[in-house]
Amino acid sequence: MTAAYDAQRSNWVRGDGKVTIDTVAKPGKNGPFGLEWKIKLNTVARQGQSLTPPALLDFYIGYRGFRALGFVAGPDRVAAMDIDLGRVEWEKGFPASGNATAPCPAGITSAVTRPTSFDYPQAFYGRGAGRATPARSDVGEPNEGAVTLKRVPPPRPAAPPPPPPTATAKPAAAAPNPFAPRIQWLLTITGDGKLHMFYVSNGEEPKPAAQFLPAGGAMSHGLIAVDGVAYVATKNGCGGVDNGVYAMDLETKQVSKWKAQGSGVAGISGVAFDPEGTAYAAGGGGELVALTSRTLGVKASYKASGVEFTSSPMVFDYKGSPMLAVATNKGTVQMYDTQNLAKGPVGETAAIAGSGANALTTWQDAAGVRWILIPTANNIAAWKVVDKGGKAAFERGWASKELVAPAAPVVLNGVIFALSSGKAGTPAVLYALEGTAGRELWNSGSTITGHVTTGVLSAGGSRVYVGTHDGTQYAFGFPIEH
């Protein structure tokens, strides 16, 4: 739904109905894992920008029936795709705007996003898992859908009658109806700093775009919407825009700002959130801060001496406590206890040759081991989080084969999907690796004909998506009947 999959920026899809180590490694009842479709979008590459990773909507009920949709942005447009049928649903173009001088690209620089939540995502096994109960047919209550969708709790013993209300008692608020009609939004920021909100069904904007960032042409990244507020980070001082984190209340359009030091907010995924709604940002000059949601007030901070952060922070659970990992310009990854941020790192990896990652990945295997995946200049390095003397510490795991400019991998059901991004004249290659040892299970070979510059991976619904510099969107998964 958002950059790096969730508000914690984990790049981890908790469950999937078809993707497993066995089904990816060899053909099964779902057929061989491979290219499902590719679409060439009408976008123009500009200043090294390519397609953003798709935001996904796997189950949408609209005026055209049940749909699975993916939304991408190029420098000059936003497009919606039917990700089951591999065709464009709608496109909306925007003229080049903002400061087009290097390193300040014109047009859309931050990925499109759909509203998400602060919570850790729950495992969901998608449509591939099938149903566990027989179907039945009937008509449901108004706004509650068919009874096959409505959850009917088992009968309970009759409760005693409530006491008569007092003169000052207020009537109890009705529980929210999960099946009530609601608007599904898609959000993006154009080069003029305006936030656009589209209907997912047709790309219509019911209200004028609101000025989110100053109009100088900010280089923004990590757009996310949660709890009625949109957040985005800026860097490189493009167009005279302050480097930092910006937040906009989607109802009132009021904007708050936290100003970063140095070159701005590190990484490509902006801020990360813990389940309580605290935002974490890695700023210039080795500054790591915890910010209040909505107002961006500083709750806690740490200033690293002689270190610059290179990645966006990533939040994960370790034995019931939210921890944070962030990469540094010394080739290490540091770990922090978010409840004691000011005390500094509680663990740090050894220096990893060619590191300085701009994004990280985390997942937990079936044995409960927490893994951190680090893209370096030429491979993926996997480290474990282990207990040493009652404290969390890093332990070296495995390293992948050599890759060309690898992006942060995504994880589905213990399968690591790693992208060798390639370069001009060297096409990208997608690899599937076994999660606990790094053994290669599958690769895309020569299927992808272009290289990837600014995009990263996106995954969900038993598919992995790669967008190349020439505006082609690839979807890898299992063949399905149409």
Secondary structure, DSSP 8 states (H G I E B T S, - for coil): -BTTBSTT---EE---SS--HHHHHS-BTTB--EEEEEEE-S---BTTB-----EEEEEEEETTEEEEEEEEEETTEEEEEETTTTEEEEEEE----S--STT---S--S--B--B-SS-------GGG--SS--------TTS--TTTS----------------TT---------TTS----EEEEE-TTSEEEEEETTT---SS--EE-S-TTT-EEEEEEEETTEEEEEEETTGGG---EEEEEETTT--EEEEE-STTBS-SSS--EE-TT--EEEEETTTEEEEE-TTT--EEEEEE-TT--B-S--EEEEETTEEEEEEEBTTS-EEEEEGGGGGG--SEE----TT---S--EEEE-TT--EEEEEE-SSSEEEEEEEEETTEEEEEEEEE----SS----EEETTEEEEEE--BTTB--EEEEEETTT--EEEE-TT---S--SS---EEETTEEEEE-TTSEEEEEE-----
